[in-house]
């Protein structure tokens, strides 16, 4: 590996790691802001859309509109899946523990492997198949902890989040010509439109400041860092780094709010994270 290649790899790894650390603050911000999930979704999406539009304008200038013209049906489908995943994510955080939600998100790469096998006829490696089996065991442990209807539905919504995010990944893999940043921005705009009828437009100044941080930094800036960094490192390495989010997010919430996800959730989460990490190290090799 040349010095330039090593420098690019380090820069990519640092950008992806920074994005994951920023993304891991979602649980804390969702717990901190004193508004309902639909209001959170609306204002988070408004601020995120503004930051992504500004980024595209600086990066591409007037050519940014050509990216939207290239979206087509595949790009629109990616945006819809991403929008559904975001809606499920915020609503799940309101119903169940942050640890449970992030475990389903961590399992998304394995969900994507199953969907790619079903729809793209991609071969599933033996190592990945074993990891999928163990991750399903971990997910089963988490769902078994649903002691009330709210947490049960929170876990179901979390599973829907993981599946729709995995479908977004599969679509991006199948349609590599689709500009992902533009598709993501369209997804954010869809979330804002869908959540607007249920959202509250009068929000206190402290909550609005938190929502601005949620949209501009936690979502917009992190997405920019991730999409920039992922071009410089192998996807398997990015997948390994992404596992950090499932570890850090519950840790921040535990430190700030003393949220205890329960023993079985921790065990199930550990099984899923270990399975994802094991599968990613096999791909990396």
C-alpha positions as CSV (number, residue, x, y, z in Angstrom):
1,X,0.0,0.0,0.0
2,X,1.5,3.4,-1.1
3,X,1.8,6.4,1.2
4,X,-1.0,8.1,-0.6
5,X,-3.2,5.0,-0.3
6,X,-2.5,4.7,3.4
7,X,-3.3,8.4,3.9
8,X,-6.6,8.0,2.1
9,X,-7.4,4.9,4.1
10,X,-6.7,6.7,7.4
11,X,-8.7,9.7,6.3
12,X,-11.6,7.4,5.3
13,X,-11.5,5.4,8.5
14,X,-11.4,8.6,10.6
15,X,-14.4,10.1,8.7
16,X,-16.5,6.9,9.0
17,X,-15.6,6.6,12.7
18,X,-16.5,10.2,13.4
19,X,-19.8,9.7,11.6
20,X,-20.6,6.6,13.7
21,X,-19.7,8.5,16.9
22,X,-22.0,11.4,16.0
23,X,-24.8,9.0,14.9
24,X,-24.6,7.2,18.2
25,X,-25.9,10.3,19.9
26,X,-29.4,9.7,18.5
27,X,-30.7,8.0,21.6
28,X,-29.6,10.7,23.9
29,X,-31.0,13.5,21.7
30,X,-34.3,11.6,21.3
31,X,-34.6,11.2,25.1
32,X,-33.5,14.8,25.7
33,X,-35.9,16.6,23.4
34,X,-39.4,17.1,25.0
35,X,-41.6,16.7,21.9
36,X,-43.5,13.8,20.3
37,X,-41.9,11.5,17.7
38,X,-43.7,13.1,14.7
39,X,-42.5,16.6,15.8
40,X,-39.0,15.2,16.2
41,X,-39.2,13.6,12.7
42,X,-40.5,16.8,11.0
43,X,-38.0,19.3,12.5
44,X,-35.0,16.9,12.3
45,X,-35.8,16.3,8.6
46,X,-36.2,20.0,7.9
47,X,-32.8,20.8,9.4
48,X,-31.1,17.8,7.8
49,X,-32.6,18.7,4.4
50,X,-31.2,22.2,4.7
51,X,-27.7,21.0,5.6
52,X,-27.7,18.4,2.8
53,X,-28.9,20.9,0.2
54,X,-26.2,23.4,1.3
55,X,-23.6,20.6,1.0
56,X,-24.7,19.6,-2.5
57,X,-24.8,23.3,-3.5
58,X,-21.2,23.7,-2.4
59,X,-20.0,20.4,-3.8
60,X,-21.8,20.4,-7.2
61,X,-23.0,23.9,-7.8
62,X,-25.8,24.1,-10.4
63,X,-24.9,20.6,-11.4
64,X,-26.7,19.3,-8.3
65,X,-30.0,19.3,-10.1
66,X,-28.5,16.7,-12.6
67,X,-28.1,14.3,-9.7
68,X,-31.8,14.5,-8.9
69,X,-32.6,13.9,-12.5
70,X,-30.6,10.6,-12.4
71,X,-32.6,9.2,-9.5
72,X,-35.3,7.5,-11.6
73,X,-37.5,4.8,-10.1
74,X,-34.6,3.0,-8.3
75,X,-33.5,6.2,-6.6
76,X,-37.1,7.0,-5.6
77,X,-37.5,3.5,-4.2
78,X,-34.3,4.0,-2.2
79,X,-35.6,7.3,-0.9
80,X,-38.9,5.7,0.2
81,X,-37.2,2.8,2.0
82,X,-34.8,5.2,3.7
83,X,-37.8,7.4,4.7
84,X,-39.7,4.5,6.2
85,X,-36.6,3.4,8.1
86,X,-36.1,6.9,9.6
87,X,-39.8,7.0,10.6
88,X,-39.5,3.6,12.2
89,X,-36.3,4.6,14.0
90,X,-37.6,7.6,15.8
91,X,-41.0,6.0,16.7
92,X,-39.2,2.8,18.0
93,X,-37.0,5.0,20.2
94,X,-40.2,6.3,21.9
95,X,-41.4,2.8,22.6
96,X,-38.5,0.6,23.5
97,X,-34.9,0.8,24.7
98,X,-32.1,2.4,22.7
99,X,-30.1,-0.8,23.0
100,X,-32.9,-2.9,21.4
101,X,-33.3,-0.4,18.5
102,X,-29.6,-0.2,17.7
103,X,-29.3,-4.0,17.8
104,X,-31.8,-4.3,15.0
105,X,-29.9,-1.5,13.1
106,X,-26.7,-3.4,13.6
107,X,-28.2,-6.5,12.1
108,X,-29.2,-4.6,8.9
109,X,-26.1,-5.8,6.9
110,X,-27.2,-9.4,7.6
111,X,-30.8,-8.6,6.6
112,X,-29.3,-7.1,3.4
113,X,-27.5,-10.4,2.7
114,X,-30.8,-12.3,2.9
115,X,-32.6,-9.8,0.7
116,X,-29.7,-9.8,-1.9
117,X,-30.0,-13.6,-2.0
118,X,-33.8,-13.4,-2.5
119,X,-33.9,-10.6,-5.1
120,X,-30.4,-10.4,-6.7
121,X,-29.5,-14.1,-6.4
122,X,-26.3,-13.2,-4.7
123,X,-24.6,-16.1,-3.1
124,X,-24.6,-16.1,0.7
125,X,-21.3,-17.2,2.1
126,X,-21.3,-20.0,4.7
127,X,-19.8,-17.6,7.3
128,X,-22.6,-15.1,6.6
129,X,-25.3,-17.7,6.8
130,X,-24.0,-18.8,10.2
131,X,-23.9,-15.2,11.4
132,X,-27.5,-14.7,10.2
133,X,-28.6,-17.7,12.2
134,X,-26.9,-16.4,15.4
135,X,-28.2,-12.9,14.8
136,X,-31.8,-14.2,14.6
137,X,-31.2,-16.0,17.9
138,X,-30.1,-12.7,19.4
139,X,-33.1,-10.9,18.0
140,X,-35.3,-13.6,19.5
141,X,-33.9,-12.9,22.9
142,X,-34.6,-9.2,22.6
143,X,-38.2,-9.7,21.5
144,X,-38.7,-12.1,24.4
145,X,-38.0,-9.3,26.8
146,X,-41.1,-7.4,25.6
147,X,-42.9,-7.2,29.0
148,X,-45.6,-4.8,27.8
149,X,-47.4,-3.9,24.5
150,X,-45.4,-0.7,24.0
151,X,-42.0,-2.4,24.2
152,X,-43.3,-5.3,22.0
153,X,-44.4,-2.9,19.3
154,X,-41.2,-0.9,19.7
155,X,-39.2,-4.1,18.9
156,X,-41.5,-4.9,15.9
157,X,-41.0,-1.3,14.6
158,X,-37.3,-1.7,15.1
159,X,-37.3,-4.8,13.0
160,X,-39.2,-2.9,10.3
161,X,-36.5,-0.2,10.5
162,X,-33.7,-2.8,10.0
163,X,-35.4,-4.4,7.1
164,X,-36.2,-1.2,5.2
165,X,-32.7,0.0,5.8
166,X,-31.3,-3.3,4.5
167,X,-33.6,-2.9,1.4
168,X,-32.1,0.6,0.9
169,X,-28.6,-1.0,0.9
170,X,-29.6,-3.7,-1.5
171,X,-31.1,-1.2,-3.9
172,X,-27.9,0.9,-3.8
173,X,-25.9,-2.2,-4.5
174,X,-28.2,-3.2,-7.4
175,X,-28.4,0.3,-8.9
176,X,-24.9,1.6,-8.5
177,X,-25.5,4.6,-10.8
178,X,-28.0,6.1,-8.4
179,X,-26.5,9.1,-6.6
180,X,-26.9,8.1,-2.9
181,X,-26.7,11.6,-1.4
182,X,-29.5,12.9,-3.6
183,X,-31.6,9.8,-2.8
184,X,-31.0,10.3,0.9
185,X,-32.0,14.0,0.6
186,X,-35.2,13.0,-1.2
187,X,-35.9,10.5,1.7
188,X,-35.5,13.2,4.3
189,X,-37.9,15.5,2.3
190,X,-40.4,12.6,2.2
191,X,-40.2,12.2,6.0
192,X,-40.8,16.0,6.5
193,X,-43.9,15.9,4.2
194,X,-45.3,12.7,5.9
195,X,-44.7,13.9,9.4
196,X,-45.9,17.6,8.9
197,X,-49.6,16.9,9.5
198,X,-48.9,15.3,12.9
199,X,-46.1,17.6,13.9
200,X,-46.2,20.6,16.2
201,X,-44.9,23.9,14.8
202,X,-44.7,25.7,18.1
203,X,-41.7,24.3,19.9
204,X,-39.8,25.8,22.8
205,X,-36.4,27.4,22.1
206,X,-34.4,24.8,24.0
207,X,-36.2,21.9,22.1
208,X,-35.7,23.7,18.8
209,X,-32.0,24.0,19.5
210,X,-31.8,20.3,20.2
211,X,-33.8,19.5,17.1
212,X,-31.4,21.6,15.0
213,X,-28.5,19.7,16.5
214,X,-30.4,16.4,15.7
215,X,-30.9,17.4,12.1
216,X,-27.8,19.4,11.1
217,X,-25.1,17.6,13.0
218,X,-26.4,14.1,14.1
219,X,-27.9,13.4,10.7
220,X,-26.7,15.9,8.1
221,X,-23.0,16.2,9.0
222,X,-22.6,12.6,10.0
223,X,-24.1,11.5,6.6
224,X,-21.7,13.8,4.8
225,X,-18.7,12.4,6.7
226,X,-19.9,8.8,6.2
227,X,-20.5,9.1,2.4
228,X,-17.2,10.8,2.0
229,X,-15.2,8.3,4.1
230,X,-16.8,5.1,2.7
231,X,-15.4,5.9,-0.7
232,X,-11.9,5.6,0.7
233,X,-12.1,2.2,2.6
234,X,-13.5,-1.2,1.8
235,X,-17.1,-1.8,2.6
236,X,-16.3,-4.6,5.1
237,X,-14.1,-2.2,7.1
238,X,-16.9,0.4,7.1
239,X,-19.3,-2.4,8.3
240,X,-16.9,-3.3,11.2
241,X,-16.6,0.4,12.3
242,X,-20.4,0.8,12.1
243,X,-20.8,-1.9,14.8
244,X,-19.5,0.8,17.2
245,X,-22.8,2.6,17.0
246,X,-24.7,-0.3,18.5
247,X,-22.2,-0.3,21.4
248,X,-21.9,3.5,22.0
249,X,-25.5,4.6,21.6
250,X,-26.9,2.5,24.6
251,X,-23.7,3.5,26.6
252,X,-24.5,7.2,26.2
253,X,-28.1,6.7,27.2
254,X,-27.1,4.6,30.2
255,X,-24.6,7.3,31.3
256,X,-27.0,10.2,30.9
257,X,-30.4,8.7,31.8
258,X,-29.4,5.4,33.5
259,X,-31.6,3.5,31.0
260,X,-31.3,-0.2,31.8
261,X,-32.2,-2.3,28.7
262,X,-32.4,-5.6,30.7
263,X,-30.2,-8.6,30.9
264,X,-31.7,-10.6,28.0
265,X,-31.5,-7.5,25.7
266,X,-27.8,-7.1,26.5
267,X,-27.2,-10.8,25.9
268,X,-29.2,-10.7,22.6
269,X,-27.4,-7.5,21.6
270,X,-24.0,-9.0,22.3
271,X,-24.9,-12.1,20.2
272,X,-26.0,-9.9,17.2
273,X,-23.0,-7.6,17.4
274,X,-20.6,-10.6,17.6
275,X,-22.3,-12.2,14.6
276,X,-22.1,-9.0,12.5
277,X,-18.5,-8.5,13.5
278,X,-17.6,-12.1,12.7
279,X,-19.3,-11.9,9.3
280,X,-17.5,-8.6,8.5
281,X,-14.1,-9.9,9.5
282,X,-14.6,-12.8,7.1
283,X,-15.5,-10.5,4.3
284,X,-12.5,-8.3,5.1
285,X,-10.2,-11.2,4.8
